[in-house]
Amino acid sequence: MTAPSAKDTSRPAPAAKAADHSGHCIELGANAPLRLDCGTELGPFPLAYQTYGTLNAEKTNAILVCHALTGDQFVLGPHPVTGKPGWWEIMVGPGRPLDTNRYFIICSNVLGGCMGTAGPAEKNPETGKPYGLDFPVITIRDMVAAQKLLIDHLGIDQLFCVIGGSMGGMQVLQWATSYPERIFAAVPIASSARHSAQNIAFHEIGRQAIMADRDWKGGAYHESDDQPLRGLAVARMVAHITYLSEKALQQKFGRELQDRKDVTYGFEADFQVESYLRHQGISFVERFDANSYLYITRAMDYFDLAEVNEGMLPQAFVNTPVRFCLISFTSDWLFPTSESRTVVHALNAVAANVSFVEVLSDKGHDAFLLDEPEFHATLEGFLNGAAEHRGLTWS
Amino acid sequence: MVVGGPDHEGQAALRSDLRIVADMVEPGSRVLDVGCGDGALLAYLGHVKQVDGRGVELSQSGVNACVRHGLSVIQGDADTDLKAYPSDAFDYVILGQTLQATRNPKEVLQEMVRIGRRAIVSFPNFGFWKVRLELLMTGRMPMTDVLSYEWYETPNIHLCSLKDFISLCDEVGVVIERGVVLNSGGRDIDFSPGGLFANLFSREGIFLVRRRDSSD
């Protein structure tokens, strides 16, 4: 079931392919606009979200799932654009760690996204055309501020848990610092309190690939029939490598050739790994907007919880009532364990309630999306323990 | 594993040295268990003494077992991860059978009495007569029930006797409030600093300590 709401318009949400997402979409910021970090005021603006499970009478069993850079609100499938399963089917559902028989799962498309929430692909009400680069630059804090308006709208005083991996983990940490009294538990997975120089560098390559595509047209490609698909595909290919581990790539592809016995002495996709990456790039552009990619990667780059606390990360968490559980993966070199450990040390410095597990995995950063039994068991145990402390019971 | 079990079962299942440690902890206090293993002591303290407990554990299997059972435990080690905690953050910092495995036991002890108003330390006594006798008779590194590793693979790199520990406490300004020693039969006896034979007849010691203050 989904959350009842009189304000739901359930209108088709425009995105990369202007598909009918058949999900919830509400209008936020109509009475008071959302003041963004960049100084611009946004509102009214649409926010698209999905819910799974049932909200209990006390409204105490809600879990907000925060999606990563290229994720969206469709935690469970089928995805309205691709028809594929949702991105976290392995984690969410009856009997899964995020058990929909117990919890009310909420996931919204982030601000700047392209699946129905306000973003550069969305129509600017002033011009009637897609914003393009006229959309204000948004931050992780802005994304979370918009989510908080959604939680207000749903009438939930306190989320039982906020959980997410990668950029989703950044949102979790932002929730814990912006609205600590509104969440009981926080689970940032494979994440960081600030985007590292290396990660900013990889994002910059992706953005340059998009902006170097002639079809990008200074961000105004929506006015033509073309889209900077080649640039966006290259951006995805680069990023995809960072989500895997060297070992995983080697094991999966090695030096195997693609449908041929010998190399061609040319520049076709001779190797399986090349073919795989090209496929990743091509399938990505079917569902994602190039300008959205620019905006969301920028939001991640700007994220630094210490910076806004005079360089002192522990200051962000002083007197926090939140129960934290941080999880990292041994082979993740994009958000390595040291990033999680920095957050753990900051939480220790304010004697916060924190658990931290580094999971042995050779699946790289993407491990948080995959079948890792140790990870799932840990998460389930933490949620059970937190539920006990929160006084949540199920018949 | 006592986690989640009824109180009386927890009591029965707790290892004898852990039970002595648990008896030193006031109900309702804040406890950090360094080297908490599978969380048996933390779970017991939480259920029986309503303690607000946290743990630090080096092994992934240990941490995962703890978190799976709803305990607040981080993966870390005594040598590097105690520095992050603020002073007086806990009522008790517990280090069970781990001091001898740290790289810098002196610093660890100092950190423990900084972040905890009290610390509880237990360790195997290398002055125990069986250890001495084995070295004397065989001429080889002693292996006992408590110290069961070959010399080349033991994690116990900084073994000490009761006397050594007492002298370290004195040197770094740590006051021993209470001591309990276990004899070879596992029976616990109150430790008195003036006693002549504890260092010879105890296989392990458990000490409740705090940092020296102006009243000492």
Interface residues (C-beta under 8 A of the other chain):
Chain A: R323 C325 R341 V344 H345 A346 N348 A349 V350 A351 N353 V354 S355 F356 V357 E358 V359 L360 E374 A377 T378 E380 G381 F382 N384 G385 A386 E388 H389
Chain B: R54 Q60 V63 N64 C66 V67 R68 H69 G70 L71 S72 V73 I74 Q75 G76 D81 A84 Y85 P86 A89 F90
